Amino acid sequence: MAAAVAGTDFKHAPMGSRGLGQLAYDKGMRILTATQTDNIALETNQVKQGLLSYALIENGLKEEKANYLPHDEKITLAEWLSYGVVRVPELYAEMRSGRLGRELIHEGVSGATGEKLQQPSLFDFARRRRDVLLVNNF
């Protein structure tokens, strides 16, 4: 999806859009993309969703693993989003080793090979404001 949004004339701004990049900066927004512009966001038959969604929801919130920077029994929005960026490459490696399920789904083709490592990006322009608390006191 990120590659489709960015297109071939990628500019170094969120999702390849100078207008969106300026808006994100002006408004102090956070934008999380599932992968780099020259790659695709992967899904597996095993988890039945994209790797980023799985990392954020299943690992990050349900398993409470996004409580990591710092480990304080709270999960903030910034911490949760950054956890997704860190966790997706790990999930990809687990999938490749067979621990998560080997069958990939992308562009309607199962068992695809040759793709690059999926790496999410977080564009965080939130400046000097309190972070949003998602989970408190497990």
C-alpha positions, 0 to 999 in steps of 0.5 A: 500500500505504501508503494502505491500511495508514494508512486514512482516519484517518491519524495522524502516526506510521509507517503511521498507527498510534500503536501502531506509532509508539510501538513503533518509537520504543521499539525504535529501529526504522527503517520505510520506506514506499513513499509517502505515505498519500494516494497509491499506490506505482507500478510500471512495465512497464519495470522490472517492480517498484515504484519503491522496490524498483527504487531500492533494489536496482537503483540503490542496491545493484547500481549502488552509487549508495546510496554517497552520504552520504558517498561512502566506498565503504561503504553503511550501512543508514541511507544505503541507506534514505535513498537510496530516499527521494531516488531514487524521485521522480527515477525517477518524473520519468524515467518521466514523461519517457520515459527509464524507460518511460511505462506505469504500473501501479497498481490493475490499470490501465495508463497511469494518469494524475493521480496525485500524485508518489510520495514515500517516507518514512523513520521513523528512530528508531534512536538512538545505535547503530552503523549496519549496514554493508551493502556495504564496499569495492566 
